[in-house]
Amino acid sequence: MNKILVTGGLGQVGAHIYKYLKNDFELILLDNLSNAKISPPNDCLFIKGDILDDAIYSSLPEIDFIIHTAAQISVKKSTKEPVFDAKTNIEGTLKLLEFARKRDIKKFVYLSSAATFGVPKFLPITEEHPREPLSPYGLSKLVGERYTMLYNSLYNLPTTSLILFNLYSNLQKIDDPYSGVISKFIHLIHLNSSPIIEGDGTQTRDFIHVQDVVSAIKLVLKNDKSNGESYNIGTGKQTSILELANLLLKIGKKDLSINYTEPRTGDIKHSYCSISKAQKELNFNPKIRLEEGLTEIYYNVV
Ligand SMILES: NC(=O)c1ccc[n+]([C@@H]2O[C@H](COP(=O)([O-])OP(=O)(O)OC[C@H]3O[C@@H](n4cnc5c(N)ncnc54)[C@H](O)[C@@H]3O)[C@@H](O)[C@H]2O)c1
């Protein structure tokens, strides 16, 4: 079996890589536990360590693939501690790329973010859309993505970046920067309280289920044509926050009104991506419909 090193292996995406890929690959999960969502599983190798710690790299066994999910993911924290954010997301990524360059790695997968685009200048957002991040987090993720591309062109390291839009799963937390709104609504509806919408609810996002993200990761692992490329990973569909609230009320079978508060300052009005490139070049087709994905998490919130 091929071996995959998953950095951030106990995080939201890492835990789902473990769930969906553990039968097909030998997984090595590396995590510093700073934002872990699961305990280390006992049927694969877990290494407690930090991607910034040089000593960790000499202790790693032979590896075929690297999926780099470890990151500082809070936009808020990135504005309060931009140096910490850059250290984890830029220097951490660079150290891992250096490690990969010295080994015979078949693919390095980097998870980038829709936050690298900034305010959309046109919709749907394509991979060619200008990148003008609004936060240190968006910038650090972009620099990580660019280093990943550079290691392909400069050192011939097989790398691919996946630009994730609003990923959701049963492991996300209320303060999740991408889809925390889903957790907040579910929390309130479970308590028989009205969901609270910031603004008028017409703002839209592209919500993608974590299982579809793991499918995209699996598709690039053995796809050499994707070397040096970045792909948008979303559904290609936009959902308004009002639609989201109504869908969750329907799923929870609750007849509650919706409350509205002031809009968030600087909130992006609409965001959704084009997935044509991933469809064409990776054969990527998201399968989980929003209602199905939300039903699963409504009844399985951790
Ligand atoms: N969640 C989303 O919607 C979304 C959207 C776009 C991009 N992304 C990207 O996807 C990746 C995974 O996101 P997630 O939601 O699983 O985040 P997460 O915080 O749940 O998982 C990240 C994991 O990395 C670990 N970690 C953090 N710093 C580390 C370090 N220095 N060394 C070792 N481990 C470290 C944390 O403990 C955590 O378990 C991130 O790179 C993020 O930027 C996520």
The ligand as an SDF file (V2000), in Angstrom:
LIG
                    3D

 44 48  0  0  0  0  0  0  0  0999 V2000
  -12.3070   24.5000    6.4510 N   0  0  0  0  0  0  0  0  0  0  0  0
  -12.4360   25.1480    5.3010 C   0  0  0  0  0  0  0  0  0  0  0  0
  -13.5320   25.5140    4.8490 O   0  0  0  0  0  0  0  0  0  0  0  0
  -11.2300   25.4710    4.4840 C   0  0  0  0  0  0  0  0  0  0  0  0
  -11.4030   26.3000    3.4060 C   0  0  0  0  0  0  0  0  0  0  0  0
  -10.3070   26.6390    2.6670 C   0  0  0  0  0  0  0  0  0  0  0  0
   -9.0780   26.0980    2.9930 C   0  0  0  0  0  0  0  0  0  0  0  0
   -8.9210   25.3120    4.0630 N   0  0  0  0  0  0  0  0  0  0  0  0
   -7.5950   24.7760    4.3570 C   0  0  0  0  0  0  0  0  0  0  0  0
   -7.7190   23.3800    4.5760 O   0  0  0  0  0  0  0  0  0  0  0  0
   -6.7680   22.9620    5.5370 C   0  0  0  0  0  0  0  0  0  0  0  0
   -7.4320   22.1510    6.6220 C   0  0  0  0  0  0  0  0  0  0  0  0
   -8.4320   22.9230    7.2770 O   0  0  0  0  0  0  0  0  0  0  0  0
   -9.2360   22.3140    8.4960 P   0  0  0  0  0  0  0  0  0  0  0  0
  -10.5960   22.8970    8.4620 O   0  0  0  0  0  0  0  0  0  0  0  0
   -9.0710   20.8290    8.5380 O   0  0  0  0  0  0  0  0  0  0  0  0
   -8.4190   22.9630    9.7180 O   0  0  0  0  0  0  0  0  0  0  0  0
   -8.1940   22.3610   11.1920 P   0  0  0  0  0  0  0  0  0  0  0  0
   -7.7050   23.4810   12.0420 O   0  0  0  0  0  0  0  0  0  0  0  0
   -9.3910   21.5900   11.6370 O   0  0  0  0  0  0  0  0  0  0  0  0
   -7.0010   21.3060   10.9610 O   0  0  0  0  0  0  0  0  0  0  0  0
   -5.6640   21.6810   10.9260 C   0  0  0  0  0  0  0  0  0  0  0  0
   -4.8740   20.7320   11.8170 C   0  0  0  0  0  0  0  0  0  0  0  0
   -3.5070   21.1230   11.7610 O   0  0  0  0  0  0  0  0  0  0  0  0
   -2.9430   21.0660   13.0590 C   0  0  0  0  0  0  0  0  0  0  0  0
   -1.8300   22.0380   13.0820 N   0  0  0  0  0  0  0  0  0  0  0  0
   -1.9070   23.3870   13.0980 C   0  0  0  0  0  0  0  0  0  0  0  0
   -0.6640   23.9170   13.1050 N   0  0  0  0  0  0  0  0  0  0  0  0
    0.2120   22.8740   13.0550 C   0  0  0  0  0  0  0  0  0  0  0  0
    1.6220   22.7760   13.0490 C   0  0  0  0  0  0  0  0  0  0  0  0
    2.3980   23.8720   13.0920 N   0  0  0  0  0  0  0  0  0  0  0  0
    2.2070   21.5550   13.0090 N   0  0  0  0  0  0  0  0  0  0  0  0
    1.4250   20.4270   12.9880 C   0  0  0  0  0  0  0  0  0  0  0  0
    0.0760   20.4540   13.0160 N   0  0  0  0  0  0  0  0  0  0  0  0
   -0.5300   21.6610   13.0360 C   0  0  0  0  0  0  0  0  0  0  0  0
   -4.0730   21.4210   14.0020 C   0  0  0  0  0  0  0  0  0  0  0  0
   -3.8770   20.8760   15.2990 O   0  0  0  0  0  0  0  0  0  0  0  0
   -5.2880   20.7840   13.2980 C   0  0  0  0  0  0  0  0  0  0  0  0
   -5.5130   19.4740   13.7780 O   0  0  0  0  0  0  0  0  0  0  0  0
   -6.0610   24.2270    6.0170 C   0  0  0  0  0  0  0  0  0  0  0  0
   -4.8250   24.3100    5.3360 O   0  0  0  0  0  0  0  0  0  0  0  0
   -6.9740   25.3500    5.6100 C   0  0  0  0  0  0  0  0  0  0  0  0
   -6.2580   26.5380    5.3650 O   0  0  0  0  0  0  0  0  0  0  0  0
   -9.9650   24.9790    4.8220 C   0  0  0  0  0  0  0  0  0  0  0  0
  1  2  1  0
  2  3  2  0
  2  4  1  0
  4  5  1  0
  4 44  2  0
  5  6  2  0
  6  7  1  0
  7  8  2  0
  8  9  1  0
  8 44  1  0
  9 10  1  0
  9 42  1  0
 10 11  1  0
 11 12  1  0
 11 40  1  0
 12 13  1  0
 13 14  1  0
 14 15  2  0
 14 16  1  0
 14 17  1  0
 17 18  1  0
 18 19  2  0
 18 20  1  0
 18 21  1  0
 21 22  1  0
 22 23  1  0
 23 24  1  0
 23 38  1  0
 24 25  1  0
 25 26  1  0
 25 36  1  0
 26 27  1  0
 26 35  1  0
 27 28  2  0
 28 29  1  0
 29 30  1  0
 29 35  2  0
 30 31  1  0
 30 32  2  0
 32 33  1  0
 33 34  2  0
 34 35  1  0
 36 37  1  0
 36 38  1  0
 38 39  1  0
 40 41  1  0
 40 42  1  0
 42 43  1  0
M  CHG  2   8   1  16  -1
M  END
$$$$
